[in-house]
């Protein structure tokens, strides 16, 4: 009697971190792997989850069609940057499993198949504060957290055309990401959570990428160390702030906070980020203590961020009570035999 071998698992991969920590570079490295495809940063996974009640019971084919149109037909989702045929993906969602995670997974997997690859996932810094939501959608997800010196993240954020929240908010953002991800690292363990430092990745990429591939259960591919080859096709031209991804790996930005931040800003970072920086292997500047008024201002901003995060968690718990059905992706989406 001949029996068929079970389908091999293809756990989805999610890259996250503080904004400006190098997640786009890591996305390109993973996308260079012959079995892994990570798209340009999308805007449909978290918004769809947060608005999931509006789509109704997805056991109804009409509701699945509405969700498919929402994903594929709106500029805000950035679906158009994936290079996929909207009608084809919409049809796959309509006839696919009746859960939100399945619809989102079909879209991401379609991108991987478009590139002739098996593994799929997504990259977005914001996922660092929404690990719980990703796990509800994709319970077998593997997370990759890229850590960068918080002072470099802050300095880089302050130079971005889309960052309008100021210095204290940038510092509080890095601190919150580090605190939240630390909890999930402990909870999920080494089978579902992998962490690496940006500075190590750009200085000596091969050993770090080999460790990453071992975590993912994949063979290392040398082309991963040359992410610039992927940049033209995988980084939208409008994102001029990612222009460095088009060239060779650049180590000059590591530690650039020393010339990009003011002495007052460095002093504040030393005090409010000190324990987190040291815990991740970054040396403090040794500057004198900052103005107490500046510390107080930071504390207020950080407290508001924590309160907003707690409110989102509470609203999510309330929404779960009203869900008409499960949200997790069907298991067939995470096997190599899936076809919608």
ROZALUM-615571 format. One record per residue (C-alpha): residue number from 0; residue in three letters; y, x, z. Coordinates in steps of 0.05 Angstrom, whole numbers, plus 5000, padded with zeros to 4 digits. Layout:
N
{site NUM,Ala,{Y,X,Z}};
...
! end
This chain:
340
{site 0,Unk,{5000,5000,5000}};
{site 1,Unk,{5068,5028,4979}};
{site 2,Unk,{5128,5013,5023}};
{site 3,Unk,{5200,5027,5004}};
{site 4,Unk,{5240,5075,5047}};
{site 5,Unk,{5295,5044,5090}};
{site 6,Unk,{5365,5049,5062}};
{site 7,Unk,{5403,5109,5088}};
{site 8,Unk,{5463,5096,5134}};
{site 9,Unk,{5533,5108,5108}};
{site 10,Unk,{5577,5101,5169}};
{site 11,Unk,{5650,5090,5152}};
{site 12,Unk,{5698,5147,5168}};
{site 13,Unk,{5767,5135,5199}};
{site 14,Unk,{5818,5191,5204}};
{site 15,Unk,{5874,5183,5256}};
{site 16,Unk,{5926,5220,5296}};
{site 17,Unk,{5999,5222,5313}};
{site 18,Unk,{6044,5213,5253}};
{site 19,Unk,{6060,5280,5220}};
{site 20,Unk,{5998,5313,5250}};
{site 21,Unk,{5968,5331,5183}};
{site 22,Unk,{5923,5270,5172}};
{site 23,Unk,{5940,5268,5098}};
{site 24,Unk,{5916,5339,5090}};
{site 25,Unk,{5851,5322,5125}};
{site 26,Unk,{5843,5260,5083}};
{site 27,Unk,{5847,5303,5020}};
{site 28,Unk,{5796,5352,5048}};
{site 29,Unk,{5747,5296,5061}};
{site 30,Unk,{5762,5263,4995}};
{site 31,Unk,{5744,5329,4961}};
{site 32,Unk,{5673,5322,4988}};
{site 33,Unk,{5625,5298,4933}};
{site 34,Unk,{5599,5241,4977}};
{site 35,Unk,{5662,5218,5014}};
{site 36,Unk,{5722,5179,4989}};
{site 37,Unk,{5784,5166,5031}};
{site 38,Unk,{5840,5128,4995}};
{site 39,Unk,{5915,5137,5000}};
{site 40,Unk,{5941,5105,5063}};
{site 41,Unk,{5929,5030,5058}};
{site 42,Unk,{5964,4972,5093}};
{site 43,Unk,{5912,4918,5095}};
{site 44,Unk,{5862,4934,5150}};
{site 45,Unk,{5905,4926,5212}};
{site 46,Unk,{5950,4870,5184}};
{site 47,Unk,{5889,4830,5163}};
{site 48,Unk,{5858,4838,5232}};
{site 49,Unk,{5923,4818,5267}};
{site 50,Unk,{5931,4757,5223}};
{site 51,Unk,{5857,4740,5220}};
{site 52,Unk,{5865,4669,5246}};
{site 53,Unk,{5907,4650,5186}};
{site 54,Unk,{5849,4662,5138}};
{site 55,Unk,{5805,4609,5172}};
{site 56,Unk,{5730,4606,5175}};
{site 57,Unk,{5705,4657,5124}};
{site 58,Unk,{5640,4620,5116}};
{site 59,Unk,{5682,4576,5070}};
{site 60,Unk,{5684,4607,5001}};
{site 61,Unk,{5755,4581,4990}};
{site 62,Unk,{5779,4618,5051}};
{site 63,Unk,{5746,4682,5027}};
{site 64,Unk,{5782,4673,4961}};
{site 65,Unk,{5847,4666,4998}};
{site 66,Unk,{5834,4730,5037}};
{site 67,Unk,{5815,4766,4973}};
{site 68,Unk,{5880,4745,4941}};
{site 69,Unk,{5919,4768,5003}};
{site 70,Unk,{5886,4837,4999}};
{site 71,Unk,{5889,4849,4924}};
{site 72,Unk,{5951,4811,4903}};
{site 73,Unk,{6006,4834,4950}};
{site 74,Unk,{6048,4897,4943}};
{site 75,Unk,{6051,4904,5018}};
{site 76,Unk,{5977,4919,5024}};
{site 77,Unk,{5984,4978,4975}};
{site 78,Unk,{5920,4956,4941}};
{site 79,Unk,{5953,4973,4875}};
{site 80,Unk,{5952,5047,4894}};
{site 81,Unk,{5876,5047,4896}};
{site 82,Unk,{5867,5044,4820}};
{site 83,Unk,{5818,4986,4825}};
{site 84,Unk,{5812,4922,4784}};
{site 85,Unk,{5838,4867,4829}};
{site 86,Unk,{5796,4811,4798}};
{site 87,Unk,{5732,4851,4806}};
{site 88,Unk,{5745,4867,4879}};
{site 89,Unk,{5767,4795,4893}};
{site 90,Unk,{5702,4769,4864}};
{site 91,Unk,{5661,4817,4906}};
{site 92,Unk,{5696,4792,4968}};
{site 93,Unk,{5686,4719,4949}};
{site 94,Unk,{5611,4727,4941}};
{site 95,Unk,{5603,4778,4998}};
{site 96,Unk,{5585,4768,5071}};
{site 97,Unk,{5630,4718,5108}};
{site 98,Unk,{5667,4764,5157}};
{site 99,Unk,{5734,4799,5157}};
{site 100,Unk,{5703,4867,5166}};
{site 101,Unk,{5659,4855,5105}};
{site 102,Unk,{5718,4837,5061}};
{site 103,Unk,{5756,4898,5082}};
{site 104,Unk,{5695,4942,5077}};
{site 105,Unk,{5680,4916,5006}};
{site 106,Unk,{5750,4938,4986}};
{site 107,Unk,{5743,5007,5015}};
{site 108,Unk,{5673,5015,4989}};
{site 109,Unk,{5696,4994,4920}};
{site 110,Unk,{5745,5052,4922}};
{site 111,Unk,{5688,5100,4939}};
{site 112,Unk,{5644,5073,4883}};
{site 113,Unk,{5702,5079,4835}};
{site 114,Unk,{5700,5153,4850}};
{site 115,Unk,{5625,5157,4846}};
{site 116,Unk,{5615,5167,4921}};
{site 117,Unk,{5575,5136,4977}};
{site 118,Unk,{5614,5146,5041}};
{site 119,Unk,{5678,5106,5050}};
{site 120,Unk,{5732,5097,5102}};
{site 121,Unk,{5807,5101,5111}};
{site 122,Unk,{5862,5144,5139}};
{site 123,Unk,{5923,5120,5177}};
{site 124,Unk,{5957,5151,5238}};
{site 125,Unk,{5967,5082,5268}};
{site 126,Unk,{5892,5074,5278}};
{site 127,Unk,{5900,5121,5338}};
{site 128,Unk,{5928,5062,5377}};
{site 129,Unk,{5880,5011,5347}};
{site 130,Unk,{5811,5041,5356}};
{site 131,Unk,{5788,4978,5390}};
{site 132,Unk,{5805,4936,5329}};
{site 133,Unk,{5771,4985,5281}};
{site 134,Unk,{5708,4982,5324}};
{site 135,Unk,{5707,4907,5322}};
{site 136,Unk,{5711,4908,5246}};
{site 137,Unk,{5664,4968,5237}};
{site 138,Unk,{5621,4978,5299}};
{site 139,Unk,{5586,5039,5270}};
{site 140,Unk,{5651,5075,5250}};
{site 141,Unk,{5659,5150,5259}};
{site 142,Unk,{5728,5173,5281}};
{site 143,Unk,{5762,5239,5265}};
{site 144,Unk,{5822,5255,5308}};
{site 145,Unk,{5869,5309,5284}};
{site 146,Unk,{5911,5340,5339}};
{site 147,Unk,{5975,5379,5326}};
{site 148,Unk,{6024,5411,5374}};
{site 149,Unk,{6066,5353,5398}};
{site 150,Unk,{6130,5392,5390}};
{site 151,Unk,{6115,5404,5316}};
{site 152,Unk,{6099,5330,5307}};
{site 153,Unk,{6165,5312,5339}};
{site 154,Unk,{6205,5362,5297}};
{site 155,Unk,{6171,5336,5234}};
{site 156,Unk,{6183,5263,5251}};
{site 157,Unk,{6257,5276,5262}};
{site 158,Unk,{6261,5302,5190}};
{site 159,Unk,{6227,5241,5158}};
{site 160,Unk,{6269,5192,5117}};
{site 161,Unk,{6229,5134,5147}};
{site 162,Unk,{6236,5154,5220}};
{site 163,Unk,{6296,5118,5252}};
{site 164,Unk,{6274,5116,5325}};
{site 165,Unk,{6303,5180,5351}};
{site 166,Unk,{6279,5240,5391}};
{site 167,Unk,{6255,5206,5455}};
{site 168,Unk,{6213,5156,5416}};
{site 169,Unk,{6181,5212,5376}};
{site 170,Unk,{6161,5249,5440}};
{site 171,Unk,{6134,5185,5471}};
{site 172,Unk,{6094,5170,5408}};
{site 173,Unk,{6056,5236,5412}};
{site 174,Unk,{6044,5227,5487}};
{site 175,Unk,{6017,5157,5478}};
{site 176,Unk,{5971,5176,5421}};
{site 177,Unk,{5942,5233,5463}};
{site 178,Unk,{5931,5188,5523}};
{site 179,Unk,{5899,5131,5485}};
{site 180,Unk,{5854,5176,5442}};
{site 181,Unk,{5831,5215,5504}};
{site 182,Unk,{5803,5151,5533}};
{site 183,Unk,{5764,5135,5469}};
{site 184,Unk,{5739,5206,5462}};
{site 185,Unk,{5706,5199,5529}};
{site 186,Unk,{5680,5129,5516}};
{site 187,Unk,{5651,5140,5446}};
{site 188,Unk,{5622,5209,5454}};
{site 189,Unk,{5605,5263,5403}};
{site 190,Unk,{5565,5217,5357}};
{site 191,Unk,{5626,5174,5341}};
{site 192,Unk,{5687,5217,5358}};
{site 193,Unk,{5705,5285,5331}};
{site 194,Unk,{5769,5323,5346}};
{site 195,Unk,{5800,5384,5314}};
{site 196,Unk,{5867,5419,5315}};
{site 197,Unk,{5914,5422,5255}};
{site 198,Unk,{5931,5495,5270}};
{site 199,Unk,{5858,5516,5268}};
{site 200,Unk,{5845,5475,5206}};
{site 201,Unk,{5899,5509,5164}};
{site 202,Unk,{5888,5579,5192}};
{site 203,Unk,{5812,5581,5183}};
{site 204,Unk,{5790,5518,5147}};
{site 205,Unk,{5717,5532,5130}};
{site 206,Unk,{5687,5536,5200}};
{site 207,Unk,{5726,5474,5222}};
{site 208,Unk,{5704,5435,5160}};
{site 209,Unk,{5632,5457,5171}};
{site 210,Unk,{5636,5429,5242}};
{site 211,Unk,{5666,5365,5215}};
{site 212,Unk,{5611,5357,5162}};
{site 213,Unk,{5557,5369,5215}};
{site 214,Unk,{5588,5313,5256}};
{site 215,Unk,{5587,5267,5196}};
{site 216,Unk,{5516,5286,5178}};
{site 217,Unk,{5537,5316,5111}};
{site 218,Unk,{5529,5383,5077}};
{site 219,Unk,{5591,5426,5075}};
{site 220,Unk,{5624,5429,5006}};
{site 221,Unk,{5668,5490,4991}};
{site 222,Unk,{5717,5449,4951}};
{site 223,Unk,{5739,5416,5016}};
{site 224,Unk,{5779,5479,5032}};
{site 225,Unk,{5822,5469,4970}};
{site 226,Unk,{5853,5400,4983}};
{site 227,Unk,{5911,5412,4935}};
{site 228,Unk,{5864,5397,4877}};
{site 229,Unk,{5860,5326,4902}};
{site 230,Unk,{5934,5315,4917}};
{site 231,Unk,{5957,5295,4848}};
{site 232,Unk,{5909,5237,4844}};
{site 233,Unk,{5903,5218,4917}};
{site 234,Unk,{5975,5223,4943}};
{site 235,Unk,{6024,5173,4915}};
{site 236,Unk,{6084,5206,4881}};
{site 237,Unk,{6133,5165,4923}};
{site 238,Unk,{6110,5202,4985}};
{site 239,Unk,{6155,5263,4974}};
{site 240,Unk,{6145,5283,5047}};
{site 241,Unk,{6073,5302,5030}};
{site 242,Unk,{6095,5352,4976}};
{site 243,Unk,{6064,5409,5015}};
{site 244,Unk,{5995,5380,5002}};
{site 245,Unk,{6002,5400,4929}};
{site 246,Unk,{6002,5474,4946}};
{site 247,Unk,{5959,5524,4982}};
{site 248,Unk,{5945,5514,5056}};
{site 249,Unk,{6010,5531,5093}};
{site 250,Unk,{6007,5561,5162}};
{site 251,Unk,{6082,5571,5167}};
{site 252,Unk,{6095,5502,5197}};
{site 253,Unk,{6051,5516,5258}};
{site 254,Unk,{6098,5531,5315}};
{site 255,Unk,{6160,5515,5273}};
{site 256,Unk,{6186,5472,5331}};
{site 257,Unk,{6215,5536,5360}};
{site 258,Unk,{6268,5537,5305}};
{site 259,Unk,{6271,5463,5289}};
{site 260,Unk,{6282,5434,5358}};
{site 261,Unk,{6344,5446,5401}};
{site 262,Unk,{6338,5482,5468}};
{site 263,Unk,{6350,5416,5504}};
{site 264,Unk,{6294,5382,5464}};
{site 265,Unk,{6246,5439,5478}};
{site 266,Unk,{6261,5435,5553}};
{site 267,Unk,{6245,5361,5554}};
{site 268,Unk,{6180,5370,5515}};
{site 269,Unk,{6158,5424,5564}};
{site 270,Unk,{6166,5377,5623}};
{site 271,Unk,{6141,5310,5597}};
{site 272,Unk,{6087,5337,5550}};
{site 273,Unk,{6068,5399,5588}};
{site 274,Unk,{6000,5378,5616}};
{site 275,Unk,{5978,5348,5549}};
{site 276,Unk,{6001,5409,5510}};
{site 277,Unk,{5966,5459,5556}};
{site 278,Unk,{5903,5415,5556}};
{site 279,Unk,{5900,5422,5480}};
{site 280,Unk,{5911,5497,5480}};
{site 281,Unk,{5986,5500,5466}};
{site 282,Unk,{6029,5547,5507}};
{site 283,Unk,{6093,5523,5539}};
{site 284,Unk,{6160,5555,5522}};
{site 285,Unk,{6177,5571,5594}};
{site 286,Unk,{6246,5540,5588}};
{site 287,Unk,{6285,5517,5648}};
{site 288,Unk,{6280,5445,5670}};
{site 289,Unk,{6318,5393,5629}};
{site 290,Unk,{6374,5347,5651}};
{site 291,Unk,{6344,5294,5697}};
{site 292,Unk,{6381,5240,5659}};
{site 293,Unk,{6344,5260,5595}};
{site 294,Unk,{6278,5256,5631}};
{site 295,Unk,{6296,5187,5657}};
{site 296,Unk,{6315,5165,5587}};
{site 297,Unk,{6248,5188,5561}};
{site 298,Unk,{6210,5153,5618}};
{site 299,Unk,{6243,5087,5599}};
{site 300,Unk,{6224,5095,5526}};
{site 301,Unk,{6153,5113,5544}};
{site 302,Unk,{6147,5054,5591}};
{site 303,Unk,{6170,5006,5537}};
{site 304,Unk,{6117,5034,5489}};
{site 305,Unk,{6062,5025,5542}};
{site 306,Unk,{6085,4954,5556}};
{site 307,Unk,{6085,4937,5481}};
{site 308,Unk,{6014,4966,5475}};
{site 309,Unk,{5990,4925,5535}};
{site 310,Unk,{6021,4862,5505}};
{site 311,Unk,{5984,4874,5439}};
{site 312,Unk,{5919,4881,5476}};
{site 313,Unk,{5931,4817,5515}};
{site 314,Unk,{5949,4778,5451}};
{site 315,Unk,{5886,4805,5418}};
{site 316,Unk,{5843,4780,5474}};
{site 317,Unk,{5873,4711,5467}};
{site 318,Unk,{5862,4711,5392}};
{site 319,Unk,{5789,4728,5401}};
{site 320,Unk,{5778,4661,5436}};
{site 321,Unk,{5801,4624,5374}};
{site 322,Unk,{5761,4664,5323}};
{site 323,Unk,{5717,4616,5282}};
{site 324,Unk,{5663,4668,5273}};
{site 325,Unk,{5645,4742,5279}};
{site 326,Unk,{5692,4793,5248}};
{site 327,Unk,{5645,4853,5243}};
{site 328,Unk,{5624,4879,5175}};
{site 329,Unk,{5554,4860,5154}};
{site 330,Unk,{5503,4916,5164}};
{site 331,Unk,{5489,4916,5089}};
{site 332,Unk,{5558,4946,5078}};
{site 333,Unk,{5537,5010,5114}};
{site 334,Unk,{5474,5025,5076}};
{site 335,Unk,{5468,5060,5010}};
{site 336,Unk,{5433,5000,4977}};
{site 337,Unk,{5492,4951,4985}};
{site 338,Unk,{5518,4916,4924}};
{site 339,Unk,{5563,4855,4927}};
! end
